[in-house]
Amino acid sequence: MRADPPLSFTGARWWAPGGPSAPGVWQSLDGLLAQLWPHERGVTLPVSACCIDSGFYTQQVYEFARVRFHQRVFAIKGKSGPPPVWPKRPSRKNGTMLYTVGVDSAKSTVHGRLKIVEPSPGFCHFPADRTQEHFEQLLSEILVTTYSRGAPVREWRRKKGTRGEALDRRVYAFAALQALISMALSLDREADRLDAWAARLTPPVVPRVACSQWMQE
């Protein structure tokens, strides 16, 4: 049984023009969730899960996630401190399942894996077109230790003057993975299933037989 952390591959980024209050933005997101994504093994994969931060435009997020729970679209709220990345059970807000994500735990995992410099368990792959700003955003927070009543308290804090959308996206993606694992997803089984699927699409290799000249005379 393999228990090593998986390698991660950063995929496409997508921006929708307009704010979340515009219906067209949510329609575009629907189209993105329905899209199939090509894999290097020659197969296409659907979006398995999606986390949406409900800290802003809360009602719109609730309404969108509520009717798409069957697509594993989760309304989330980040919480600092010791909570696990994915909760054992959600709370209910206006009829919508709301999942509290332990962002400090997720950021610790993300930062730990960013330090892995050789392809190995936990290694992070990035497309060649990612800019320096992207990686600055990934490293936009630092772990700070303060003391409360004599006890050390560790928390992640944003560096002044930096943006952190790339880190937020990676944290939400990691949270979505933990959501799937909490629903009994096995990465090893998924990898085996993908291998079997790709093998069916690969045409068999027909051996070439060459005859010598004397056999043809």
SEKE-604577 format. One record per atom (N, C-alpha, C): x, y, z; residue in three letters. Coordinates in steps of 0.05 Angstrom, whole numbers, plus 5000, padded with zeros to 4 digits. Last residue first. Layout:
N
XYZALA...
//
This chain:
217
527846743947GLU528646623921GLU527446353917GLU526746913998GLN524846993977GLN525546873950GLN530846764029MET528346634035MET526346694013MET534947094014TRP535046814005TRP532546664010TRP533747584037GLN533447554008GLN533447254000GLN529647534097SER532247564083SER531847504054SER524247904120CYS525247654109CYS527847714094CYS521848184180ALA523548224156ALA524647954146ALA516248384212VAL517848144205VAL519348204179VAL514348774266ARG515148774238ARG516948524233ARG508848714310PRO511748674304PRO512148654274PRO504649214328VAL504848984311VAL507748944303VAL502149434388VAL504549444371VAL504749184355VAL495449674394PRO497549474399PRO499849504379PRO493950354412PRO493850134392PRO496049934398PRO491050574470THR493650544457THR493550314437THR486450534499LEU486550724476LEU489050714460LEU487550184539ARG485550114519ARG485550294495ARG491250484568ALA492150244554ALA490150154533ALA488050874592ALA489950954571ALA490950714555ALA485350544628TRP483850694608TRP485650774585TRP489550364661ALA487950174646ALA486450304623ALA491250854682ASP493050694667ASP491550494649ASP486651014710LEU487551174688LEU489451014670LEU486450614749ARG484250634730ARG485050794706ARG491150724777ASP490850474763ASP488650484742ASP489751234797ALA492051204779ALA491950944763ALA485451094829GLU484951274806GLU487251254786GLU488050784867ARG486050654850ARG485550834825ARG491251184890ASP492550954877ASP490550814858ASP487551534911LEU489251624889LEU490551394874LEU481151414927SER483851304930SER485451384906SER475751724960LEU477451714937LEU480151594944LEU472451775004ALA473551504998ALA474951494971ALA471352285016MET469152135004MET470151864994MET476152485031SER474252445052SER471852285043SER478252564980ILE479352354997ILE477452285020ILE475253014965LEU474952764951LEU475952524967LEU477353385002ALA474553325002ALA473953054988ALA482653404986GLN482053295012GLN479053225015GLN481853674937LEU482953404938LEU482353264964LEU480054164957ALA478254004940ALA479253714939ALA484754344982ALA482354284998ALA480354114983ALA487954414938PHE488654214957PHE486354144975PHE485154844915ALA485354594900ALA486154364919ALA485855224955TYR483155134949TYR483154874934TYR491455294952VAL490255204977VAL487455094972VAL491855494901ARG493055234907ARG491955124933ARG489155984905ARG488155774887ARG489255504894ARG492356244943ASP489556184950ASP488555964931ASP497156304914LEU497056134938LEU494256054945LEU495256654874ALA496356394866ALA496356204890ALA493657114903GLU491656944890GLU492656664882GLU496357484935GLY496557204941GLY494557024927GLY500758054932ARG498257924926ARG498557624929ARG503958504978THR503958274960THR501158174955THR504458895017GLY504658974989GLY504758744970GLY507058485068LYS505958745060LYS506458795030LYS505357795068LYS507358005067LYS506158265057LYS500457495110ARG501157605083ARG503357815086ARG501856955154ARG501157235150ARG502157335123ARG499856385190TRP500956495165TRP499956775161TRP501856235257GLU499856305237GLU501256415212GLU502555935320ARG503655965293ARG501456035274ARG503756085386VAL501556065366VAL502856125339VAL506055855449PRO506655935422PRO504255895403PRO503756125511ALA503755895492ALA504355995464ALA503256575542GLY505656415544GLY505856175526GLY498556795524ARG498756695551ARG501056505555ARG501056705462SER498556775475SER498456635502SER505756925416TYR505256785441TYR502656895453TYR507356745347THR506856935369THR506156785394THR510656625289THR510056515315THR509656735335THR508956575221VAL509756745243VAL508956615269VAL510556435156LEU509556315181LEU510756475204LEU508456855102ILE510556735119ILE509356635145ILE506256915035GLU505756905063GLU508056775078GLU507456884981SER506657144991SER506157145021SER509056494947LEU510656534971LEU509956794984LEU505556544905LEU505556284919LEU507056314946LEU507157044887GLN504557014900GLN504356754916GLN511956904864GLU511957104886GLU509257084901GLU510156594823PHE511556464845PHE511856654869PHE507656984791HIS506156754801HIS507556624825HIS511957324779GLU509757424796GLU508157184808GLU514757024743GLN515957064769GLN513757154789GLN509956604708THR511756834711THR512856844739THR509156014670ARG508656154695ARG510856374700ARG510255714626ASP509455994621ASP508856144647ASP511255194639ALA513555364633ALA512855654630ALA507354954694PRO507755004666PRO510055204662PRO510054554748PHE508854804738PHE509254834708PHE509554064798HIS510154124770HIS508654384762HIS512053884860CYS510054044846CYS511154114818CYS512553274898PHE513753474881PHE511653624865PHE510452854928GLY509953124937GLY510953344918GLY515752404913PRO513052444925PRO512652724936PRO519652734861SER519252534882SER516552584894SER523953124827PRO521552964824PRO521452724843PRO526853584873GLU527253374855GLU524653214852GLU525553964912VAL526854054887VAL527253834866VAL520854174956ILE521953934944ILE522954004916ILE518354624973LYS521254604979LYS522454354967LYS513054564964LEU514554744946LEU517554724950LEU511554265007ARG511954124981ARG513354304961ARG511054655046GLY512954425050GLY513554295024GLY507054975026HIS509755085028HIS511854855031HIS502754605030VAL503554725004VAL506354825005VAL502454515086THR502954295067THR503954405040THR501355035104SER503754895113SER504554665095SER496455125079LYS498755285071LYS501355155080LYS493154765107ALA493554735078ALA496054885069ALA493454975159SER494354705154SER494954655124SER491055475148ASP493755455158ASP494955185154ASP485855345132VAL487755455112VAL490555445122VAL481354905138GLY483554985155GLY485855085137GLY474955075116VAL477554975108VAL479755085127VAL468454895125THR470555065137THR473254935131THR463254885081TYR465554735091TYR467654925101TYR456354865080LEU458655045081LEU460954895095LEU450754715042MET452954595058MET455354785056MET444955125046THR447355045032THR449454925051THR440855325075GLY440355085060GLY442654985044GLY443355755102ASN441155805082ASN440755565064ASN448355345118LYS447755635116LYS445755675094LYS450854845158ARG448754925139ARG448255215141ARG457454545160SER455154685173SER453154755151SER460153885148PRO459754165142PRO457654285160PRO465053465180ARG462353515171ARG461953815166ARG470453465184LYS469053205184LYS466253235174LYS473853925138PRO472353855162PRO471053575160PRO480453955115TRP477653905107TRP476153805132TRP485054095144VAL484454225118VAL481554195111VAL483454195215PRO484454045192PRO483654185166PRO485054775256PRO483154595243PRO484354445220PRO488855145282PRO489454855280PRO487454675265PRO488755765243GLY488955605268GLY489355315262GLY483556045201SER486256005210SER486355845236SER479055855151LYS479355905180LYS482255845188LYS474955985094GLY477555935107GLY477556005136GLY469455655070LYS470255895085LYS472855825099LYS466055435010ILE467955405032ILE468355675046ILE461755034973ALA462055304984ALA463855275009ALA463454584922PHE463254634951PHE463554934957PHE461354134877VAL461954414879VAL461454494908VAL460053614861ARG462153664881ARG463153944879ARG455653564833GLN458053594817GLN460553634835GLN451853564872HIS452253314859HIS454753314840HIS451654104883PHE452953934902PHE453653654890PHE449054494856ARG451254344842ARG452754174861ARG445754794885VAL444554624864VAL446554474848VAL449355054920ARG447154894930ARG446054704909ARG452955374892ALA453855124902ALA451554934910ALA449755824879PHE451055674858PHE451855394868PHE448056014929GLU446055934909GLU447355754887GLU453056134953TYR451255934965TYR449255824944TYR454956534920VAL456356284922VAL454556064933VAL451056934929GLN451356824902GLN452856554902GLN451957034983GLN449456924974GLN449656804947GLN457257254984THR456557004998THR454056874987THR461057594963TYR458757524947TYR457657254958TYR466357295000PHE465357524986PHE463057424968PHE467156795023GLY467657035039GLY466657295027GLY466856324999SER464256465003SER464656715020SER470556034948ASP470756194973ASP468156354976ASP469455404924ILE468955694919ILE468955834945ILE472254824895CYS471754984920CYS471455274913CYS470654244861CYS471154534859CYS470454664885CYS472353624828ALA471353774851ALA472154064847ALA473653414778SER472653234799SER471453384822SER472753544712VAL473253674737VAL472053504759VAL474852974671PRO472953184680PRO474053324705PRO479852834623LEU478852804650LEU476953034656LEU481852424568THR480852684578THR479552634605THR488052104547VAL485252104556VAL484352384564VAL493452124538GLY491652094515GLY488752084522GLY496752224579ARG496451944572ARG494551904549ARG496352754591GLU498552674574GLU498452384566GLU489552964582HIS491652854599HIS493852754581HIS484953504573PRO486753294562PRO488953214581PRO478653564604TRP481453664603TRP483253444593TRP472153794590LEU473953574594LEU476853664588LEU467554234623GLN469654184603GLN471253934611GLN464154384662ALA463254164644ALA465354084624ALA466654804686LEU466254554702LEU465454324684LEU466155184646LEU468755084654LEU468554824669LEU460655284646GLY461955174622GLY464655054628GLY460155504697ASP458755264690ASP460055124666ASP463055974689LEU464155774707LEU462755504703LEU459556244655SER462256164645SER463455954663SER455456324691GLN454956164667GLN457656064655GLN457956674726TRP457156404736TRP456556224712TRP458557114692VAL460856994705VAL460256714714VAL453357274678GLY455057154658GLY457557014669GLY451157524723PRO450357254717PRO452257114697PRO455257894767ALA454257874739ALA453557584733ALA457657884815SER454857954815SER453557924787SER463057784808PRO461257554814PRO458357624815PRO464658234751GLY464758144779GLY462857914784GLY468558164690GLY466258244706GLY466458134734GLY471257604656PRO470857894658PRO468357954674PRO474557074688ALA472057164675ALA471757464678ALA480356684678TRP479156934689TRP476556994674TRP484156124693TRP481856234678TRP480756474693TRP489455674680ARG488355894696ARG486156024679ARG490854974678ALA490055224666ALA489055424687ALA494954654727GLY493754664701GLY493054944691GLY500254364761THR498654604758THR497554624729THR500553764792PHE500953894766PHE499154134764PHE503853394843SER501653574834SER502553714809SER504552734869LEU505652954855LEU503353134846LEU502052534934PRO502052534905PRO503652764894PRO505652234989PRO503952444978PRO504252454948PRO505351515000ASP506851754993ASP505051974983ASP503351035010ALA502251255026ALA503751515021ALA501450424980ARG503050664978ARG501750894994ARG501749765000MET500050005000MET501850255000MET
//
